[in-house]
């Protein structure tokens, strides 16, 4: 399983549009920019508790959407399958052709 930060970032990549503007800003500062709760609170002129609660609500929303749609899980599975296929064709005479098709498939995400 991915570590928590990587997992939340992956979910954020898929479900960011469902969050409010405030939630997106807080999540980006916390997870992408690695700001502390206090730094975010000062920057947005809100309390540290409000930052904490926004992060928790945002995480819950992302997890809820993932449990319903499973976009991140399906993406990870497709990535694993593509890697397995690439490994299997390394010694094959059709490597270039199949690799080209796999690259096209990977670009669909």
N, C-alpha and C positions, 0 to 999 in steps of 0.2 A: 504494500500500500504506500502511496505517496505520503510524504510528510505533510503536516497540516497546512503550512503556508503554500506549498506547491499545489496541494489539493484545492485550496480556496482560490488561488490564482487561476487554476484551470477552470473551475466553475465560473469565476468572474468573466473569463474570456467568452464563455458560452452565454451567460445569462445577464451580463452587465446592463443591457437595455431595459430590463424589468425593474431595476433599482431606480430610486429617485435620484435627482441631481445631487442632493446632499449626501446620500448614501454612497454614490459613486465617488464623490470627492474624498470622503473620509476613507473609503476602502483603498483608493489609489494612493493617498498619502501614507496610510498605514502599511499596506502590503507591497506597493510598488516602490515607494520612495523611502520606506523604512523609518518613518517618523514615529516618535513616541506619542502616547496619548496626550501628554502635556503640550508637546509642540503643536499637535493638531488643534487642541483646545485653544491655545493662544492664537494660532493663525486664523481660526474660524470664529473666535470670540464666543466660545461656548465652554461649558464645564467639561472636565475630564470624564465625569460620569456620563454626560451626554454622548461623548465620543465612544466610550465603552459600549453603551447601550446601542448606538447606531451600528457599530461593528457587529455586535451579537445579533441584532435584528437582520442585518444584511446577510450574515452567514446563514442564518436560519432560512431566509428567503431563497438563497442560492441552493442550499441543501434540499429544500422543499421542491423547487423546480427540477432539480436533478433527479429526485426520487420519482417524479412524474414523467419526465421526458427522457432521462438517461442519455442525454447527448454526449456528455463528457465520457461516460462509461463506454458508449459505442465507439467514440473516437479513439479511446485507448485500445480497445479490442481490435479495431481496424489497423491501428499502428502496429500492434503486436503481430497480427496476421501478415501484414506487408513485410515486416522484418523477417518473419519465418520463411516466407516465400522467397525473399531475396537471398537468404542464406542457402536455401535448397537449390536455387538455380545457379549458384556461383560456379559450379563445375559443368553446367549444362551447355550444349552447343547453341541453344537459343537464348542465351543470357541477355544479349543486347536487345533483342526484340521484346522479351518479357520485361526486362528492366524498364524499357521505355513505356510500356503499358502500365506498369506499376507506378511509375512517376506520374503519369497522367491521372491515375486513380487517386494517388495521394494528394494531388493538387485540387481535387474536388472538395476537400475539407477546407 
